[in-house]
Amino acid sequence: MEHVQALRDAFWQALQDRFGDRVVLNGHAHRLANTLNVSFVGKIGADILAQLGDVAASTGSACHSGRIELSPVLAAMGVPERIGRGAIRFSLGRTTTSDEIDHVVTRLAEIVSA
């Protein structure tokens, strides 16, 4: 799991480098080695995810009658709605590569900047 954790941390660093204060880490610094939950500020996670394609990711929000709601977990953590609605949880595995991470960051830049 050290390899997966290193990739997760590199993924987070790449997101910070690319998006700066437009991306926020959700959760504690000590978290599962294979999971990265981030929010894209002012965006809707489900909209980003719909364009991302074949990536192991999910949103924590539910869509009811066309309305996006903040995840109850993020709400309990005190995450503001304008940040939490942009949440995406990425999962990494033992076969995840740094090239795949780079590809996802590039795709996210295309999607979020559009």
C-alpha positions in Angstrom: 0.0 0.0 0.0 3.0 2.4 0.3 3.2 2.5 -3.5 -0.5 3.3 -3.8 -0.2 6.0 -1.0 2.7 7.6 -2.8 0.6 7.7 -6.0 -2.3 9.2 -4.1 -0.1 11.9 -2.7 1.5 12.6 -6.1 -2.1 12.9 -7.5 -3.0 15.4 -4.8 0.1 17.4 -5.4 -0.5 17.5 -9.2 -4.1 18.7 -8.6 -2.8 21.4 -6.3 -0.2 22.4 -8.8 -2.7 22.6 -11.7 -5.7 24.1 -9.9 -4.3 25.9 -6.8 -7.1 27.2 -4.6 -9.7 25.9 -7.0 -9.3 22.4 -5.5 -9.8 21.5 -1.9 -8.9 18.3 0.0 -11.8 16.7 1.8 -11.0 14.8 4.9 -8.2 14.3 7.3 -4.5 14.2 6.2 -4.4 10.6 7.6 -6.8 8.8 5.3 -7.1 5.6 3.4 -4.0 5.0 1.2 -6.0 4.4 -1.9 -8.6 7.2 -1.7 -8.5 10.9 -2.6 -11.6 13.0 -2.0 -11.3 16.5 -3.4 -13.7 19.3 -4.4 -13.5 21.5 -7.4 -14.6 24.9 -6.0 -17.7 26.3 -7.7 -18.2 23.2 -9.9 -20.5 20.2 -9.7 -18.7 16.9 -9.2 -21.4 14.9 -11.1 -20.9 17.2 -14.2 -17.1 16.7 -14.1 -17.4 13.0 -13.6 -19.9 12.6 -16.5 -17.2 14.0 -18.8 -14.3 12.1 -17.3 -14.9 8.8 -18.8 -13.5 5.5 -17.6 -12.0 6.6 -14.3 -12.5 4.9 -10.9 -14.3 7.8 -9.2 -17.6 8.8 -7.7 -19.4 11.7 -6.2 -20.8 11.9 -2.7 -23.8 13.9 -3.7 -27.2 12.8 -4.8 -29.2 14.3 -7.6 -32.9 14.5 -6.8 -35.3 16.0 -9.4 -32.4 17.9 -11.0 -31.2 19.3 -7.7 -27.7 18.6 -6.5 -27.4 18.1 -2.7 -24.3 18.2 -0.6 -23.2 14.9 0.7 -24.4 14.4 4.3 -20.8 13.3 5.3 -19.3 16.5 3.9 -22.1 18.6 5.5 -21.3 17.0 8.9 -17.6 17.8 8.3 -18.6 21.5 7.9 -17.7 21.7 4.2 -19.5 24.7 2.6 -22.0 23.7 0.0 -20.3 25.7 -2.8 -17.2 23.6 -2.2 -18.8 20.3 -1.4 -21.0 20.1 -4.5 -17.8 19.8 -6.5 -16.6 16.7 -4.6 -15.2 13.7 -6.3 -13.7 10.6 -4.7 -11.0 9.0 -6.7 -9.9 5.4 -5.9 -6.4 4.1 -6.7 -5.3 0.5 -6.8 -2.2 -1.6 -6.9 -2.2 -1.5 -10.7 -2.6 2.3 -11.0 0.3 4.0 -12.7 1.7 7.5 -12.6 0.9 7.9 -16.3 -2.8 7.2 -15.5 -2.6 9.9 -12.8 -1.1 12.4 -15.3 -3.8 11.5 -17.8 -6.6 12.2 -15.3 -5.1 15.5 -14.2 -4.8 16.6 -17.9 -8.5 15.5 -18.5 -9.6 17.3 -15.4 -7.9 20.5 -16.5 -9.7 20.3 -19.9 -13.1 19.7 -18.2 -12.8 22.1 -15.3 -11.5 24.9 -17.5 -14.2 24.5 -20.2 
